[in-house]
Amino acid sequence: MVEAMLSSMLTEILIPVAALVGIIFALVQWLVVSRVKMVPGSANGANNNNSSKNGYTEYLIEEEEGVNDNNVVNKCAEIQNAISEGATSFLFTEYQYMGIFMVCFAVIIFLFLGSVQKFSTKSQPCTYNKEVMCKPALANAIFSTVSFLLGSLTSVLSGYLGMKIATYANARTTLEARKGVGKAFITAFRSGAVMGFLLAANGLLVLYITINVFKVYYGDDWEGLFEAITGYGLGGSSMALFGRVGGGIYTKAADVGADLVGKVERNIPEDDPRNPAVIADNVGDNVGDIAGMGSDLFGSYAESSCAALVVASISSFGVNHEFTAMCYPLLISSMGIIVCLITTLFATDIFEIKAVKEIEPSLKKQLIISTVLMTIGIAVVSFVALPSSFTIFNFGEQKVVKNWELFFCVAVGLWAGLVIGFVTEYYTSNAYSPVQDVADSCRTGAATNVIFGLALGYKSVIIPIFAIAISIFVSFSLAAMYGIAVAALGMLSTIATGLAIDAYGPISDNAGGIAEMAGMSHRIRERTDALDAAGNTTAAIGKGSAIGSAALVSLALFGAFVSRAAITTVDVLTPKVFIGLIVGAMLPYWFSAMTMKSVGSAALKMVEEVRRQFSTIPGLMEGLAKPDYGNCVKISTDASLREMIPPGCLVMLTPLIVGTLFGVETLSGVLAGALVSGVQIAISASNTGGAWDNAKKYIEAGVSEHARSLGPKGSDPHKAAVIGDTVGDPLKDTSGPSLNILIKLMAVESLVFAPFFATHGGLLFKL
Amino acid sequence: MVEAMLSSMLTEILIPVAALVGIIFALVQWLVVSRVKMVPGSANGANNNNSSKNGYTEYLIEEEEGVNDNNVVNKCAEIQNAISEGATSFLFTEYQYMGIFMVCFAVIIFLFLGSVQKFSTKSQPCTYNKEVMCKPALANAIFSTVSFLLGSLTSVLSGYLGMKIATYANARTTLEARKGVGKAFITAFRSGAVMGFLLAANGLLVLYITINVFKVYYGDDWEGLFEAITGYGLGGSSMALFGRVGGGIYTKAADVGADLVGKVERNIPEDDPRNPAVIADNVGDNVGDIAGMGSDLFGSYAESSCAALVVASISSFGVNHEFTAMCYPLLISSMGIIVCLITTLFATDIFEIKAVKEIEPSLKKQLIISTVLMTIGIAVVSFVALPSSFTIFNFGEQKVVKNWELFFCVAVGLWAGLVIGFVTEYYTSNAYSPVQDVADSCRTGAATNVIFGLALGYKSVIIPIFAIAISIFVSFSLAAMYGIAVAALGMLSTIATGLAIDAYGPISDNAGGIAEMAGMSHRIRERTDALDAAGNTTAAIGKGSAIGSAALVSLALFGAFVSRAAITTVDVLTPKVFIGLIVGAMLPYWFSAMTMKSVGSAALKMVEEVRRQFSTIPGLMEGLAKPDYGNCVKISTDASLREMIPPGCLVMLTPLIVGTLFGVETLSGVLAGALVSGVQIAISASNTGGAWDNAKKYIEAGVSEHARSLGPKGSDPHKAAVIGDTVGDPLKDTSGPSLNILIKLMAVESLVFAPFFATHGGLLFKL
């Protein structure tokens, strides 16, 4: 075996440097965004306007100029404030619930893991190499608890920062839209980048620091060290669960409620300020699609890193204490930050958006550029950071692996992510026939629309599943479970760019809402709508990749769990495993039933409140009186917090109960079942929802002969399309994406508790 | 080991006797039904009427008496004729397609299995006991092909006979409805019983004869004998595939097409004779819900018997040539026929239905009585037909099993079926809160209705999956794969009663349609509607049990396949198996996408034709002109035959391709994945559909204060409910139930081709 080229010292420097570069880059972008002033008459406003009127950059379209300007800017600022306050207040209330959960669960972790060796403080022989002494289980309990808390806090911070920048940027995007679609695009995209880079860099930095601090205690016991680190992934994902589910219910209850009364019953446009639920709807975008998604992807990132690290710690990297090779996952992420930084410059500085039709290609170009660059990046990291040959733990044996094999593992994950993204785009963008067919089926009413939409979602799982299967096969064959974990990391390595694109969508959506509410002109609204439509498609792409990576992450965690629980085979032909498999495959249905029903009930409450306001507040429909926005915000908040608890419990308790009562074999079955079944529902649910949304937009936009034959707004086919869109809302924004977390979280929780289950689990069969 | 009490000779006699008793009973019931004359003015008609007017039995309600009577009877006969002709012509066309398939596939079976030993005619060492010589693989190829053809023909016959009796009984039920709901109920139920008993008895008899004839050649080589017999299951199930899919597409294309134009656009009632698609709709009930379902359940029955027999042949029963014990599965089925016969008498002779509200309890009582009696029956068979202790093949080892353990295996399956049935009823009957909640959600429109309905379907899988998991665990732990196979047989042992109840539904549905078309009075229609509503719920129960049994059957076949392919573990932790698992879990989605899209496209064609007729045939809406029913029948026929081919290919080719290219491990993964994922979609799809249907009926019937607040027909909530019902149609009658066959058929096909895959499979990995 040849040593890695990169020295340990250099590794110790490069990782934090990359993280800091990412953070600085994010702050610079924030600074640029902040130069759009929300105060009327400032340097960027009307004063400066005359001087540069001939340049495209500083030109305000005519009807927005003049006396009305101050008024509009003030109104935007006011609305932004309301959204920001609503979102902040929701998140803080949510964090109180999460805080209680965090403390309780920290205690559970400590007690369960501590009890493995009856809270003994003595060192004990290691699990994999009995000749060496490892730190006591009590230490593992304490450090796992600490890393769980760190992961939780980082996850919460990621979500919160994302929400802050999004609500900071939304009105700024609206104001920039007065100058042109390119300006607005850049503002929204930069803000997305702030979130993407902050999250990726923070996640890396905290993990890096934690490892280094823990090393002070653990010393050479890397097995124990990285076992304790898995708590970081659990913390990240469990916060994401509540963020995704709570945020998802919030946003869709408000959205569905606002649409059902506003669009369907009262026939007023979306985001009309007369609709009492409109602020809640906009708040929802920020707490669900921004904060929730941020926590989710942070969770995936943390988990795949932990899965890779824990497997590495019992492979030759860990056994021989090769620090650089051990840090391979972190180096991949570091490289990812740099690659994404370069990619972002292409969008913000190199190519300039001048027309609406350039937006979507520009975003897609981001994905392609980052993937191509990252492939080179992976090759570099693999050749400098890894010895040319090493061994990887493979369920009891050590398997010899070459560095180029690991390169293929990461690269196959990266490219599978791109394939999944583009397939998702094909099935959800209204530029292609699947969505157009769905739109066409609206001719015969809502029923055929729903049937075609469901069929589309089902069909859209085929290629992504093959892509995932191929990645699994390749990486599993080359480097066992470590291969899967780094494939997942590969898919997530361009997370900063992915998140920037993801966050761009809700920011544009909000910007449109603010334009409508501030009473800005039709042309502004058209520009923000164009931004939003592109965002819809890219959001679907983002969701597709998030689900794909969740599948790989979950499998990697499953592998790590199995290794740690000292299982060497999970045989479907044993009753214990098979019942786990079939019950596990049922859990996503149970979970989806809960979340969808929650959205439905919360939306019904919202509908009643909106109807009440419309009928009791005189002059509301005429625009003479203001609705009570606060009450709708409160309804969404209360409903989502109350409703997130049962699905949360289902996910958090299942591994504990199954592991304790039925033991590790059944739990393995449950994890495998939930994974293979959940990934299908997640993909089909989010694509079905995305397709309905864009089928509706296709009819509304009426760009082709065919689309015009279905429209205009208010026609029967359009009404049928609105029904499909409303059905799709909880599918694509609540139950679908939450399933990601279901499959990941159960796996990481099993991994953290593996020592307990291996020692004390399976009580029912011990009777 | 103690010998079984029942001698081989007695076994040889008892099985065919039970089958013949079943057939005779069915013929007697048919005779009773035929006494309802379709010729006006006969003994049973108006003449006889005066003499017994004081008795409830022969009393015709007033508006049906007198001069109009002849006219009505003639009209009913005419409509019945049209339906019967349409159904017969469809089935014959379908059989031509199936015939071609059957011949091609028979050739494939012969070539694949013959090639295992290069078409050698020499005897060879047995697979499990190398010291004994077994018949050559060529013999296996020939006999498998023959039993495949026999299974196919029996399946086709089952479907055809069911259709014949159903179309014979529908108008008779309508006519009897003039005398009272009890009379009509008995007629419909007796006709259902004809189908149930014919199918159960025929299936048993043909299987029994085949075994005995094959034994002449095979002699003591039971391993080879029962391997060849598995072709019977494959034949039964592959015909069922086309029957279910083709029939399912037919019935729902016609139904959705008829509803979308008739009910939604033209505002005419269901089954209105002015609707051109109305005959096609009624034909559809007979070819889809009767013939398709008949073939499906026959397939399940044949497969579970084959799975049990093939495992038994390599257990002590087969090795020691204990004929009685070997025939245990057939004896259970024989006992089932007798038990169901007694159960039927309760409905037809012991309790009499006098009021509408007694119908549903009476049907449910059938299920409970048959289950209780069958439990005793199983105990009797287990104690007289089995030695007190024996060994069962368990993936390479022999496991010692007691006869009472086998009793528990069968009984747990039987009772799990009942539990699944009642849970299904809870979620789909409008007497309970889940459906009422769905109906209530119609207040806010179709979108919330669809959301709540989907959530209900997802939720309804929880308990059935636990019931299946428990059955699997108990029977697997007690008697390995043989336990699972007999548990499936237990669930299917009361198949005659189950089928009678299932077939009763579409017959009543048709009877209502005929009453409407013949212009009979409102009161008659109310009676047939009441019959139909009860049938809807019991149909859902039947579907639930069919899915449950399919899950067990499929697992049993999977186990038999694994045994035959000489695999001892199916380890999820190997890449070959895992990719199989995840791709397998995707197949039900692919398949559902195909079938739902097919229904959608076929329905669109039907809508166009119905619209065309309404707009081009003058006087159609006024009832002055007759629509062109034949054209609609033709559209449904053509569409369903064309559309059944791609999903059919998916199911039939997947095991062949996977087995040949990727080998038996990956195929095992595919089977397990398809099973655990498919059963969930199947249950949720059929319950969602059933719930929407009954939510609509709940609003229409308006029996409670709450229901009335949502109605009446034509109100906004009712319109929303109709949309849900239409979406549910393909879910509950096409894609949901077809998934049963997907999971069973892939398993039985793998089992039949196992020797080929074991010898020549996995080409891709051999490169």
Interface residues (C-beta under 8 A of the other chain):
Chain A: V256 L260 V264 F395 S441 T444 G445 A446 A447 T448 V450 I451 F452 L454 A455 L456 G457 Y458 K459 V461 I462 I465 F466 I468 A469 I470 I472 F473 F476 S477 A551 L555 G559 V562 I567 T568 T569 V570 D571 V572 L573 P575 K576 V577 F578 I579 L581 I582 V583 G584 A585 M586 Y589 W590 S592 A593 M594 M596 K597 V599 G600 A603 L604 V607 S668 G669 A672 G673 L675 V676 S677 V679 Q680 S684 V722 I723 T726 V727 P730
Chain B: V256 L260 V264 F395 S441 T444 G445 A446 A447 T448 V450 I451 F452 L454 A455 L456 G457 Y458 K459 V461 I462 I465 F466 I468 A469 I470 I472 F473 F476 S477 A551 L555 G559 V562 I567 T568 T569 V570 D571 V572 L573 T574 P575 K576 V577 F578 I579 L581 I582 V583 G584 A585 M586 Y589 W590 S592 A593 M594 M596 K597 V599 G600 A603 L604 V607 S668 A672 G673 L675 V676 S677 V679 Q680 S684 V722 I723 T726 V727 P730
